[in-house]
């Protein structure tokens, strides 16, 4: 092969290589643009635009929802209960491992903040018991499972176990119903990007007897 042919062949090969690099770079750039577009689209879909058709301002609604949420959380977190065996001789220490006794004061607090339907779900789990004559209690006492409030404590919009971050998201509101979502997270304190829990629950208020009450707090947002 002559020197001129060798030079021509080398230049041709160089052009082919450069053309290939240009095509490859263009393809990767287009792919990255597509991925960026897809990510932006997904994030946009996750955004919730608050639809307020009530007579209240968004700030007033947010304060109302948070007040109801904190009130219920405090009730559940500070439950006063009794050992069954200390109330009635019909029960022993083994029963205390599975059941507790609660009084009507707690139930009255729950009635004030839960709708009648939501309260019925708790009431159905109760059995009224008669204290022994020497037990000085001037209120009605009820037996229930020790785990009756576990779902609320661990797996609800007012959960207080395995939680260190909370975010209230308003979804919609009318003068009769408010739909909110509580986002609950458990993240590393030093690296907040690392989370072992990131859950969302519906938190819904409904007007009942001219008062706002909680109708839903356990349903998970999928």
N, CA, C and O of each residue as an XYZ file, in Angstrom:
888
protein
N       0.870     -1.184      0.000
C       0.000      0.000      0.000
C       0.909      1.237      0.000
O       1.856      1.331      0.781
N       0.593      2.186     -0.900
C       1.433      3.388     -1.004
C       1.193      4.292      0.183
O       0.232      4.127      0.935
N       2.072      5.235      0.333
C       1.960      6.164      1.451
C       0.694      6.989      1.354
O       0.061      7.269      2.373
N       0.296      7.401      0.100
C      -0.918      8.206     -0.091
C      -2.155      7.389      0.271
O      -3.063      7.887      0.937
N      -2.185      6.121     -0.177
C      -3.351      5.266      0.139
C      -3.454      5.033      1.660
O      -4.544      5.033      2.231
N      -2.306      4.838      2.283
C      -2.299      4.610      3.730
C      -2.843      5.830      4.468
O      -3.603      5.696      5.426
N      -2.447      7.023      4.014
C      -2.927      8.259      4.632
C      -4.427      8.419      4.425
O      -5.152      8.810      5.341
N      -4.894      8.109      3.194
C      -6.338      8.220      2.893
C      -7.154      7.252      3.750
O      -8.207      7.605      4.281
N      -6.646      6.029      3.871
C      -7.339      5.015      4.676
C      -7.409      5.446      6.135
O      -8.438      5.267      6.787
N      -6.310      6.019      6.656
C      -6.272      6.458      8.045
C      -7.240      7.592      8.311
O      -7.918      7.613      9.337
N      -7.302      8.537      7.380
C      -8.231      9.656      7.535
C      -9.680      9.173      7.503
O     -10.522      9.645      8.267
N      -9.958      8.213      6.594
C     -11.318      7.662      6.494
C     -11.724      6.956      7.780
O     -12.851      7.110      8.249
N     -10.803      6.182      8.349
C     -11.079      5.470      9.590
C     -11.319      6.446     10.727
O     -12.192      6.222     11.565
N     -10.541      7.542     10.764
C     -10.698      8.551     11.805
C     -12.067      9.223     11.712
O     -12.717      9.476     12.726
N     -12.497      9.508     10.473
C     -13.813     10.125     10.262
C     -14.926      9.210     10.756
O     -15.872      9.662     11.399
N     -14.805      7.905     10.447
C     -15.824      6.930     10.883
C     -15.904      6.867     12.407
O     -16.988      6.828     12.989
N     -14.711      6.860     13.049
C     -14.680      6.806     14.520
C     -15.312      8.050     15.126
O     -16.104      7.949     16.063
N     -14.967      9.233     14.594
C     -15.528     10.485     15.100
C     -17.038     10.534     14.905
O     -17.773     10.990     15.781
N     -17.499     10.052     13.731
C     -18.932     10.035     13.455
C     -19.665      9.123     14.440
O     -20.760      9.440     14.904
N     -19.036      7.979     14.750
C     -19.628      7.054     15.712
C     -19.736      7.673     17.096
O     -20.740      7.493     17.785
N     -18.683      8.419     17.510
C     -18.713      9.083     18.809
C     -19.800     10.134     18.881
O     -20.465     10.275     19.907
N     -19.986     10.878     17.794
C     -21.032     11.911     17.741
C     -22.407     11.276     17.888
O     -23.245     11.764     18.645
N     -22.640     10.177     17.155
C     -23.940      9.490     17.217
C     -24.197      8.944     18.613
O     -25.304      9.061     19.139
N     -23.155      8.336     19.222
C     -23.297      7.767     20.559
C     -23.586      8.849     21.596
O     -24.434      8.664     22.469
N     -22.875      9.991     21.500
C     -23.083     11.101     22.426
C     -24.489     11.664     22.295
O     -25.143     11.958     23.295
N     -24.949     11.814     21.063
C     -26.306     12.339     20.812
C     -27.360     11.410     21.397
O     -28.333     11.872     21.993
N     -27.173     10.094     21.230
C     -28.129      9.102     21.741
C     -28.210      9.167     23.270
O     -29.297      9.146     23.846
N     -27.028      9.246     23.922
C     -27.006      9.304     25.385
C     -27.646     10.585     25.906
O     -28.327     10.569     26.931
N     -27.429     11.695     25.204
C     -28.002     12.975     25.595
C     -29.530     12.934     25.502
O     -30.233     13.420     26.389
N     -30.029     12.343     24.408
C     -31.478     12.229     24.237
C     -32.077     11.333     25.307
O     -33.172     11.590     25.809
N     -31.343     10.271     25.654
C     -31.825      9.340     26.684
C     -31.896     10.031     28.032
O     -32.852      9.835     28.781
N     -30.875     10.853     28.353
C     -30.875     11.570     29.609
C     -32.011     12.577     29.665
O     -32.629     12.759     30.713
N     -32.293     13.240     28.530
C     -33.399     14.187     28.470
C     -34.717     13.485     28.733
O     -35.580     14.010     29.437
N     -34.870     12.290     28.165
C     -36.088     11.510     28.347
C     -36.255     11.127     29.808
O     -37.354     11.225     30.353
N     -35.162     10.686     30.455
C     -35.224     10.288     31.864
C     -35.579     11.470     32.753
O     -36.366     11.340     33.690
N     -34.989     12.631     32.448
C     -35.290     13.829     33.228
C     -36.757     14.188     33.083
O     -37.417     14.532     34.063
N     -37.271     14.108     31.861
C     -38.677     14.417     31.607
C     -39.590     13.467     32.381
O     -40.597     13.881     32.955
N     -39.219     12.190     32.384
C     -40.031     11.199     33.083
C     -40.019     11.449     34.587
O     -41.053     11.318     35.242
N     -38.859     11.807     35.143
C     -38.769     12.051     36.575
C     -39.626     13.249     36.977
O     -40.325     13.223     37.990
N     -39.552     14.314     36.145
C     -40.345     15.499     36.430
C     -41.830     15.189     36.356
O     -42.618     15.708     37.147
N     -42.205     14.358     35.422
C     -43.614     13.986     35.279
C     -44.094     13.217     36.490
O     -45.189     13.465     36.994
N     -43.262     12.260     36.972
C     -43.637     11.458     38.135
C     -43.792     12.330     39.371
O     -44.740     12.163     40.139
N     -42.852     13.270     39.567
C     -42.923     14.142     40.732
C     -44.166     15.014     40.683
O     -44.794     15.282     41.708
N     -44.513     15.452     39.479
C     -45.678     16.301     39.336
C     -46.942     15.543     39.697
O     -47.862     16.118     40.279
N     -47.000     14.261     39.360
C     -48.164     13.455     39.661
C     -48.347     13.263     41.150
O     -49.472     13.081     41.617
N     -47.243     13.301     41.917
C     -47.317     13.101     43.351
C     -47.817     14.336     44.089
O     -48.265     14.234     45.232
N     -47.746     15.492     43.454
C     -48.179     16.720     44.097
C     -49.694     16.724     44.252
O     -50.420     16.337     43.336
N     -50.169     17.165     45.422
C     -51.598     17.257     45.677
C     -51.980     18.729     45.768
O     -51.446     19.471     46.593
N     -52.897     19.136     44.923
C     -53.386     20.508     44.946
C     -54.622     20.550     45.838
O     -55.611     19.867     45.570
N     -54.563     21.346     46.889
C     -55.650     21.414     47.857
C     -56.891     22.031     47.221
O     -56.851     23.144     46.698
N     -57.988     21.289     47.278
C     -59.255     21.740     46.706
C     -60.170     22.199     47.847
O     -60.822     21.378     48.492
N     -60.213     23.494     48.086
C     -60.960     24.041     49.213
C     -62.292     24.625     48.755
O     -62.343     25.696     48.151
N     -63.375     23.894     49.058
C     -64.726     24.367     48.746
C     -65.503     24.680     50.021
O     -66.731     24.597     50.040
N     -64.798     25.032     51.066
C     -65.431     25.357     52.345
C     -65.414     26.868     52.572
O     -64.873     27.627     51.769
N     -66.018     27.285     53.683
C     -66.018     28.703     54.045
C     -64.803     29.077     54.886
O     -64.648     30.234     55.276
N     -63.951     28.112     55.165
C     -62.771     28.348     55.990
C     -61.545     28.612     55.126
O     -61.487     28.208     53.965
N     -60.569     29.296     55.709
C     -59.303     29.491     55.025
C     -58.458     28.227     55.147
O     -58.712     27.382     56.005
N     -57.466     28.106     54.295
C     -56.581     26.946     54.360
C     -55.853     26.886     55.701
O     -55.656     25.806     56.258
N     -55.460     28.039     56.211
C     -54.761     28.056     57.505
C     -55.672     27.568     58.628
O     -55.235     26.807     59.492
N     -56.937     28.001     58.623
C     -57.875     27.572     59.663
C     -58.134     26.067     59.578
O     -58.250     25.390     60.600
N     -58.223     25.557     58.363
C     -58.437     24.123     58.172
C     -57.240     23.340     58.684
O     -57.393     22.327     59.366
N     -56.062     23.812     58.354
C     -54.838     23.132     58.796
C     -54.760     23.107     60.331
O     -54.397     22.089     60.920
N     -55.099     24.219     60.964
C     -55.076     24.289     62.432
C     -56.124     23.357     63.039
O     -55.865     22.700     64.047
N     -57.302     23.302     62.425
C     -58.366     22.426     62.921
C     -57.962     20.960     62.834
O     -58.119     20.209     63.796
N     -57.444     20.557     61.687
C     -57.041     19.168     61.486
C     -55.933     18.787     62.458
O     -55.970     17.715     63.062
N     -54.958     19.656     62.607
C     -53.839     19.347     63.496
C     -54.291     19.289     64.958
O     -53.793     18.473     65.733
N     -55.231     20.152     65.328
C     -55.752     20.135     66.703
C     -56.431     18.790     67.004
O     -56.191     18.190     68.052
N     -57.276     18.326     66.081
C     -57.968     17.047     66.278
C     -56.970     15.887     66.313
O     -57.122     14.948     67.095
N     -55.973     15.963     65.478
C     -54.980     14.888     65.403
C     -54.165     14.802     66.696
O     -53.961     13.717     67.240
N     -53.710     15.942     67.172
C     -52.909     15.971     68.402
C     -53.745     15.567     69.613
O     -53.254     14.880     70.509
N     -55.004     15.991     69.640
C     -55.882     15.637     70.755
C     -56.059     14.132     70.859
O     -55.932     13.564     71.944
N     -56.350     13.483     69.738
C     -56.526     12.031     69.759
C     -55.217     11.327     70.109
O     -55.216     10.350     70.858
N     -54.117     11.818     69.575
C     -52.817     11.214     69.888
C     -52.549     11.274     71.383
O     -52.085     10.294     71.967
N     -52.835     12.409     72.008
C     -52.599     12.549     73.449
C     -53.492     11.623     74.265
O     -53.070     11.079     75.285
N     -54.732     11.446     73.807
C     -55.646     10.544     74.519
C     -55.100      9.118     74.509
O     -55.038      8.456     75.545
N     -54.706      8.658     73.321
C     -54.226      7.282     73.180
C     -52.880      7.083     73.874
O     -52.622      6.035     74.466
N     -52.035      8.096     73.792
C     -50.689      7.977     74.371
C     -50.717      7.978     75.903
O     -49.796      7.478     76.549
N     -51.780      8.544     76.474
C     -51.834      8.673     77.936
C     -53.029      7.925     78.527
O     -53.652      8.391     79.481
N     -53.337      6.780     77.961
C     -54.468      5.990     78.444
C     -54.232      5.517     79.875
O     -53.160      5.013     80.210
N     -55.258      5.691     80.715
C     -55.238      5.142     82.061
C     -56.006      3.822     82.033
O     -57.169      3.781     81.630
N     -55.355      2.755     82.461
C     -56.044      1.465     82.463
C     -55.797      0.741     83.793
O     -54.920      1.104     84.576
N     -56.608     -0.294     84.007
C     -56.533     -1.070     85.242
C     -56.236     -2.527     84.903
O     -56.548     -3.002     83.810
N     -55.625     -3.230     85.863
C     -55.496     -4.685     85.742
C     -56.825     -5.319     86.109
O     -57.426     -4.984     87.130
N     -57.274     -6.228     85.275
C     -58.568     -6.870     85.526
C     -58.617     -7.560     86.885
O     -59.625     -7.493     87.590
N     -57.539     -8.211     87.239
C     -57.507     -8.970     88.504
C     -57.642     -8.066     89.723
O     -58.010     -8.538     90.799
N     -57.350     -6.769     89.572
C     -57.483     -5.826     90.670
C     -58.891     -5.257     90.754
O     -59.264     -4.636     91.749
N     -59.659     -5.474     89.711
C     -61.022     -4.938     89.654
C     -62.057     -5.980     90.034
O     -63.016     -5.700     90.754
N     -61.840     -7.195     89.531
C     -62.827     -8.256     89.740
C     -62.140     -9.586     90.026
O     -61.152     -9.945     89.385
N     -62.682    -10.307     91.000
C     -62.136    -11.625     91.342
C     -62.477    -12.677     90.289
O     -62.039    -13.824     90.385
N     -63.257    -12.283     89.284
C     -63.556    -13.195     88.176
C     -62.338    -13.355     87.256
O     -62.322    -14.226     86.385
N     -61.331    -12.519     87.453
C     -60.147    -12.546     86.588
C     -58.887    -12.736     87.432
O     -58.857    -12.418     88.621
N     -57.839    -13.269     86.772
C     -56.582    -13.522     87.477
C     -55.403    -12.913     86.712
O     -55.590    -12.208     85.720
N     -54.199    -13.195     87.184
C     -52.985    -12.615     86.581
C     -52.805    -13.029     85.127
O     -52.271    -12.264     84.324
N     -53.245    -14.226     84.787
C     -53.142    -14.672     83.390
C     -54.021    -13.820     82.480
O     -53.638    -13.516     81.350
N     -55.179    -13.442     82.961
C     -56.063    -12.569     82.183
C     -55.414    -11.200     81.956
O     -55.614    -10.563     80.921
N     -54.639    -10.769     82.943
C     -53.969     -9.467     82.827
C     -52.942     -9.445     81.701
O     -52.578     -8.377     81.210
N     -52.476    -10.617     81.292
C     -51.509    -10.681     80.195
C     -52.161    -10.398     78.849
O     -51.492    -10.000     77.895
N     -53.465    -10.605     78.781
C     -54.177    -10.487     77.495
C     -55.169     -9.321     77.452
O     -55.457     -8.775     76.387
N     -55.685     -8.952     78.624
C     -56.726     -7.927     78.668
C     -56.366     -6.806     79.639
O     -55.513     -6.951     80.514
N     -57.056     -5.685     79.443
C     -56.978     -4.564     80.378
C     -58.403     -4.091     80.670
O     -59.354     -4.497     80.001
N     -58.534     -3.233     81.669
C     -59.821     -2.613     81.969
C     -59.677     -1.105     81.785
O     -58.697     -0.507     82.232
N     -60.656     -0.497     81.126
C     -60.666      0.954     80.946
C     -61.998      1.494     81.458
O     -62.983      0.761     81.543
N     -62.017      2.779     81.796
C     -63.246      3.323     82.373
C     -63.977      4.214     81.369
O     -63.472      4.505     80.284
N     -65.170      4.633     81.761
C     -66.025      5.397     80.858
C     -65.495      6.813     80.609
O     -65.888      7.456     79.636
N     -64.609      7.301     81.479
C     -64.028      8.627     81.234
C     -63.242      8.638     79.926
O     -63.341      9.575     79.134
N     -62.459      7.577     79.714
C     -61.713      7.455     78.463
C     -62.665      7.358     77.278
O     -62.459      8.004     76.250
N     -63.693      6.559     77.427
C     -64.642      6.372     76.331
C     -65.377      7.669     76.005
O     -65.661      7.950     74.841
N     -65.678      8.444     77.016
C     -66.342      9.730     76.778
C     -65.428     10.688     76.013
O     -65.890     11.457     75.171
N     -64.132     10.635     76.313
C     -63.171     11.456     75.569
C     -63.146     11.050     74.096
O     -63.106     11.901     73.207
N     -63.170      9.745     73.851
C     -63.151      9.252     72.477
C     -64.439      9.601     71.735
O     -64.411      9.909     70.543
N     -65.564      9.551     72.441
C     -66.843      9.902     71.827
C     -66.858     11.354     71.354
O     -67.479     11.685     70.343
N     -66.168     12.211     72.097
C     -66.150     13.632     71.755
C     -65.377     13.919     70.477
O     -65.645     14.907     69.792
N     -64.419     13.057     70.154
C     -63.536     13.357     69.029
C     -63.720     12.442     67.822
O     -63.278     12.774     66.722
N     -64.374     11.286     68.019
C     -64.616     10.342     66.924
C     -66.070     10.395     66.490
O     -66.958     10.614     67.315
N     -66.320     10.196     65.196
C     -67.699     10.086     64.734
C     -68.325      8.838     65.343
O     -67.618      7.954     65.827
N     -69.639      8.771     65.317
C     -70.342      7.639     65.928
C     -69.931      6.321     65.289
O     -69.810      5.307     65.976
N     -69.713      6.332     63.967
C     -69.301      5.097     63.280
C     -67.893      4.693     63.699
O     -67.635      3.520     63.968
N     -66.988      5.656     63.754
C     -65.606      5.358     64.156
C     -65.556      4.880     65.604
O     -64.782      3.982     65.933
N     -66.374      5.472     66.466
C     -66.395      5.056     67.869
C     -66.974      3.650     68.023
O     -66.528      2.881     68.876
N     -67.968      3.314     67.195
C     -68.585      1.985     67.270
C     -67.556      0.885     67.056
O     -67.657     -0.185     67.656
N     -66.562      1.142     66.199
C     -65.514      0.141     65.954
C     -64.745     -0.194     67.234
O     -64.281     -1.321     67.406
N     -64.613      0.782     68.122
C     -63.963      0.550     69.419
C     -64.953     -0.059     70.400
O     -64.626     -0.999     71.125
N     -66.159      0.480     70.416
C     -67.183      0.008     71.353
C     -67.472     -1.476     71.184
O     -67.751     -2.174     72.158
N     -67.407     -1.955     69.952
C     -67.680     -3.374     69.676
C     -66.669     -4.308     70.341
O     -66.927     -5.501     70.500
N     -65.514     -3.756     70.730
C     -64.465     -4.573     71.343
C     -64.538     -4.588     72.870
O     -63.679     -5.179     73.525
N     -65.557     -3.942     73.438
C     -65.638     -3.770     74.881
C     -66.652     -4.711     75.524
O     -67.672     -5.052     74.927
N     -66.348     -5.124     76.756
C     -67.274     -5.913     77.569
C     -67.348     -5.277     78.948
O     -66.336     -5.132     79.634
N     -68.547     -4.902     79.344
C     -68.713     -4.270     80.654
C     -68.505     -5.307     81.752
O     -68.990     -6.434     81.654
N     -67.782     -4.917     82.799
C     -67.543     -5.839     83.924
C     -68.017     -5.201     85.225
O     -68.093     -3.978     85.339
N     -68.336     -6.047     86.203
C     -68.791     -5.573     87.511
C     -67.636     -5.660     88.498
O     -67.162     -6.758     88.788
N     -67.177     -4.538     89.016
C     -66.098     -4.562     90.024
C     -66.562     -5.242     91.308
O     -67.755     -5.262     91.610
N     -65.633     -5.788     92.046
C     -65.943     -6.367     93.350
C     -66.454     -5.270     94.293
O     -66.179     -4.085     94.102
N     -67.202     -5.697     95.312
C     -67.824     -4.741     96.230
C     -66.798     -3.871     96.957
O     -67.082     -2.725     97.304
N     -65.609     -4.423     97.183
C     -64.590     -3.665     97.921
C     -63.752     -2.741     97.026
O     -62.862     -2.042     97.511
N     -64.040     -2.744     95.724
C     -63.320     -1.866     94.784
C     -64.090     -0.550     94.666
O     -65.229     -0.518     94.200
N     -63.450      0.517     95.093
C     -64.125      1.819     95.112
C     -63.968      2.539     93.771
O     -63.038      3.321     93.573
N     -64.882      2.262     92.874
C     -64.918      2.934     91.580
C     -66.348      3.388     91.322
O     -67.285      2.593     91.386
N     -66.505      4.675     91.029
C     -67.846      5.208     90.818
C     -68.147      5.431     89.330
O     -68.910      6.324     88.963
N     -67.531      4.604     88.492
C     -67.739      4.730     87.045
C     -67.783      3.352     86.417
O     -67.290      2.381     86.991
N     -68.367      3.273     85.255
C     -68.453      1.992     84.562
C     -67.079      1.565     84.052
O     -66.285      2.387     83.595
N     -66.816      0.256     84.140
C     -65.521     -0.306     83.741
C     -65.751     -1.343     82.642
O     -66.725     -2.095     82.669
N     -64.819     -1.364     81.665
C     -64.970     -2.260     80.525
C     -63.679     -3.033     80.276
O     -62.574     -2.507     80.410
N     -63.859     -4.284     79.912
C     -62.719     -5.139     79.550
C     -62.473     -5.033     78.053
O     -63.412     -4.958     77.260
N     -61.204     -5.028     77.678
C     -60.855     -5.031     76.252
C     -59.466     -5.639     76.074
O     -58.718     -5.795     77.039
N     -59.137     -5.974     74.854
C     -57.820     -6.529     74.539
C     -56.723     -5.499     74.819
O     -56.934     -4.300     74.636
N     -55.568     -5.962     75.258
C     -54.438     -5.058     75.499
C     -53.974     -4.375     74.208
O     -53.341     -3.320     74.240
N     -54.301     -4.994     73.085
C     -53.846     -4.453     71.799
C     -54.918     -3.618     71.094
O     -54.771     -3.308     69.912
N     -55.989     -3.250     71.793
C     -57.100     -2.570     71.156
C     -56.688     -1.263     70.470
O     -57.266     -0.890     69.449
N     -55.698     -0.573     71.025
C     -55.277      0.703     70.456
C     -53.924      0.617     69.725
O     -53.354      1.645     69.359
N     -53.418     -0.590     69.517
C     -52.101     -0.745     68.885
C     -52.079     -0.200     67.458
O     -51.113      0.448     67.055
N     -53.130     -0.459     66.705
C     -53.162      0.039     65.319
C     -53.067      1.555     65.282
O     -52.386      2.119     64.425
N     -53.745      2.213     66.205
C     -53.686      3.673     66.252
C     -52.291      4.140     66.664
O     -51.774      5.114     66.115
N     -51.689      3.460     67.615
C     -50.381      3.875     68.132
C     -49.246      3.644     67.136
O     -48.289      4.416     67.084
N     -49.363      2.568     66.344
C     -48.268      2.195     65.441
C     -48.551      2.483     63.960
O     -47.640      2.824     63.207
N     -49.812      2.345     63.551
C     -50.100      2.277     62.119
C     -51.303      3.132     61.752
O     -52.304      2.626     61.244
N     -51.200      4.421     62.008
C     -52.314      5.329     61.721
C     -51.786      6.742     61.503
O     -50.583      6.989     61.591
N     -52.696      7.657     61.219
C     -52.317      9.053     61.000
C     -51.891      9.752     62.283
O     -51.334     10.849     62.231
N     -52.144      9.131     63.440
C     -51.718      9.730     64.710
C     -50.675      8.860     65.410
O     -50.469      8.981     66.618
N     -50.025      7.991     64.657
C     -49.023      7.081     65.234
C     -47.936      7.865     65.967
O     -47.517      8.934     65.524
N     -47.490      7.314     67.094
C     -46.406      7.959     67.841
C     -45.251      7.006     68.122
O     -44.265      7.404     68.742
N     -45.352      5.760     67.679
C     -44.234      4.824     67.747
C     -43.588      4.709     66.370
O     -44.282      4.722     65.354
N     -42.251      4.594     66.335
C     -41.489      4.467     65.087
C     -41.744      5.653     64.163
O     -41.950      5.478     62.962
N     -41.728      6.850     64.722
C     -41.968      8.080     63.958
C     -41.027      9.165     64.461
O     -40.896      9.362     65.669
N     -40.374      9.867     63.544
C     -39.636     11.064     63.951
C     -39.797     12.225     62.972
O     -39.189     13.281     63.145
N     -40.627     12.018     61.933
C     -40.957     13.106     61.004
C     -42.422     12.993     60.619
O     -42.923     11.898     60.364
N     -43.112     14.139     60.576
C     -44.528     14.159     60.217
C     -44.799     15.306     59.245
O     -44.181     16.366     59.330
N     -45.724     15.079     58.329
C     -46.113     16.119     57.376
C     -47.607     16.012     57.104
O     -48.105     14.955     56.718
N     -48.318     17.118     57.310
C     -49.756     17.154     57.055
C     -50.010     17.718     55.661
O     -49.553     18.811     55.328
N     -50.741     16.963     54.858
C     -51.063     17.370     53.482
C     -52.577     17.483     53.352
O     -53.293     16.509     53.579
N     -53.064     18.659     52.991
C     -54.498     18.859     52.802
C     -54.887     18.475     51.383
O     -54.239     18.887     50.421
N     -55.950     17.682     51.256
C     -56.393     17.231     49.934
C     -57.658     17.957     49.480
O     -57.691     18.490     48.371
N     -58.699     17.987     50.316
C     -59.947     18.650     49.935
C     -60.732     19.034     51.176
O     -60.523     18.489     52.260
N     -61.647     19.995     50.992
C     -62.475     20.430     52.116
C     -63.788     21.016     51.620
O     -63.830     21.760     50.640
N     -64.860     20.660     52.325
C     -66.161     21.302     52.169
C     -66.603     21.710     53.568
O     -65.855     21.546     54.532
N     -67.808     22.237     53.678
C     -68.305     22.608     55.003
C     -68.742     21.400     55.826
O     -69.102     21.543     56.994
N     -68.712     20.207     55.219
C     -69.132     18.992     55.906
C     -68.024     17.948     56.049
O     -68.133     17.039     56.872
N     -66.951     18.073     55.248
C     -65.926     17.022     55.254
C     -64.562     17.598     54.864
O     -64.447     18.405     53.942
N     -63.542     17.161     55.589
C     -62.161     17.555     55.293
C     -61.334     16.297     55.107
O     -61.312     15.427     55.978
N     -60.658     16.200     53.980
C     -59.796     15.057     53.696
C     -58.340     15.523     53.719
O     -57.939     16.391     52.943
N     -57.566     14.937     54.611
C     -56.140     15.246     54.715
C     -55.351     13.943     54.665
O     -55.905     12.853     54.807
N     -54.054     14.082     54.463
C     -53.146     12.935     54.456
C     -51.995     13.255     55.403
O     -51.398     14.329     55.329
N     -51.694     12.325     56.280
C     -50.560     12.490     57.191
C     -49.426     11.597     56.712
O     -49.571     10.377     56.638
N     -48.295     12.216     56.388
C     -47.120     11.458     55.992
C     -46.225     11.257     57.200
O     -45.829     12.219     57.858
N     -45.908     10.010     57.487
C     -45.144      9.644     58.670
C     -43.853      8.948     58.252
O     -43.868      8.007     57.458
N     -42.737      9.425     58.799
C     -41.442      8.868     58.404
C     -40.591      8.555     59.645
O     -40.731      9.180     60.696
N     -39.727      7.586     59.484
C     -38.710      7.283     60.491
C     -37.373      7.305     59.769
O     -37.049      6.388     59.013
N     -36.597      8.361     60.008
C     -35.360      8.572     59.264
C     -34.161      8.662     60.200
O     -34.287      8.976     61.384
N     -33.006      8.377     59.633
C     -31.759      8.470     60.383
C     -31.536      9.928     60.799
O     -31.674     10.836     59.978
N     -31.194     10.150     62.060
C     -31.039     11.510     62.562
C     -29.852     12.225     61.934
O     -29.876     13.446     61.780
N     -28.815     11.481     61.570
C     -27.630     12.100     60.978
C     -27.747     12.210     59.467
O     -27.199     13.135     58.866
N     -28.459     11.273     58.847
C     -28.661     11.317     57.401
C     -30.154     11.173     57.128
O     -30.671     10.059     57.034
N     -30.839     12.298     57.001
C     -32.301     12.286     56.871
C     -32.776     11.704     55.543
O     -33.972     11.482     55.360
N     -31.848     11.454     54.611
C     -32.227     10.835     53.350
C     -32.436      9.333     53.499
O     -33.032      8.696     52.631
N     -31.946      8.769     54.597
C     -32.078      7.331     54.843
C     -33.241      7.104     55.802
O     -33.163      7.462     56.978
N     -34.325      6.507     55.296
C     -35.536      6.298     56.096
C     -35.955      4.828     56.057
O     -35.964      4.198     54.999
N     -36.295      4.302     57.214
C     -36.783      2.924     57.278
C     -38.306      2.878     57.217
O     -38.900      1.805     57.113
N     -38.930      4.050     57.282
C     -40.394      4.122     57.175
C     -40.795      5.400     56.456
O     -40.286      6.481     56.752
N     -41.712      5.260     55.510
C     -42.282      6.410     54.813
C     -43.709      6.021     54.432
O     -43.942      5.457     53.363
N     -44.657      6.326     55.309
C     -46.038      5.887     55.138
C     -46.981      7.083     55.097
O     -46.699      8.133     55.675
N     -48.108      6.908     54.404
C     -49.136      7.942     54.334
C     -50.484      7.348     54.741
O     -50.830      6.232     54.355
N     -51.233      8.118     55.528
C     -52.541      7.678     55.994
C     -53.569      8.786     55.779
O     -53.272      9.969     55.943
N     -54.777      8.383     55.410
C     -55.856      9.357     55.327
C     -56.253      9.788     56.735
O     -56.325      8.973     57.655
N     -56.506     11.080     56.882
C     -57.032     11.619     58.133
C     -58.225     12.482     57.754
O     -58.070     13.571     57.199
N     -59.429     11.977     58.063
C     -60.653     12.603     57.567
C     -61.510     13.092     58.729
O     -61.745     12.369     59.697
N     -61.974     14.341     58.610
C     -62.908     14.914     59.571
C     -64.265     15.078     58.913
O     -64.357     15.426     57.736
N     -65.323     14.823     59.683
C     -66.675     15.034     59.194
C     -67.493     15.766     60.241
O     -67.284     15.603     61.443
N     -68.433     16.581     59.762
C     -69.317     17.293     60.683
C     -70.365     16.325     61.233
O     -71.047     15.634     60.476
N     -70.482     16.286     62.559
C     -71.492     15.460     63.213
C     -71.997     16.219     64.434
O     -71.214     16.609     65.300
N     -73.300     16.423     64.499
C     -73.901     17.205     65.591
C     -73.251     18.584     65.676
O     -72.988     19.113     66.756
N     -73.006     19.137     64.501
C     -72.433     20.484     64.376
C     -71.027     20.610     64.967
O     -70.598     21.693     65.365
N     -70.329     19.487     65.011
C     -68.958     19.490     65.526
C     -68.083     18.658     64.588
O     -68.527     17.656     64.028
N     -66.838     19.091     64.430
C     -65.912     18.338     63.586
C     -65.358     17.144     64.368
O     -64.818     17.295     65.464
N     -65.505     15.952     63.778
C     -65.002     14.745     64.429
C     -64.214     13.893     63.428
O     -64.369     14.019     62.213
N     -63.377     13.036     63.975
C     -62.527     12.175     63.140
C     -63.329     10.968     62.672
O     -63.915     10.248     63.481
N     -63.349     10.752     61.357
C     -64.063      9.585     60.822
C     -63.110      8.522     60.252
O     -63.500      7.366     60.083
N     -61.869      8.912     59.956
C     -60.904      7.958     59.390
C     -59.497      8.369     59.763
O     -59.137      9.543     59.678
N     -58.680      7.367     60.187
C     -57.272      7.626     60.480
C     -56.391      6.415     60.238
O     -55.168      6.510     60.342
N     -57.002      5.262     59.913
C     -56.251      4.017     59.770
C     -55.979      3.623     58.319
O     -55.105      2.797     58.055
N     -56.720      4.207     57.383
C     -56.568      3.786     55.984
C     -55.274      4.308     55.375
O     -55.002      5.508     55.398
N     -54.484      3.393     54.833
C     -53.207      3.758     54.221
C     -53.419      4.272     52.807
O     -54.280      3.779     52.079
N     -52.625      5.271     52.423
C     -52.656      5.786     51.061
C     -51.701      4.958     50.226
O     -50.501      4.929     50.499
N     -52.216      4.289     49.219
C     -51.379      3.426     48.380
C     -50.646      4.249     47.338
O     -49.891      3.700     46.536
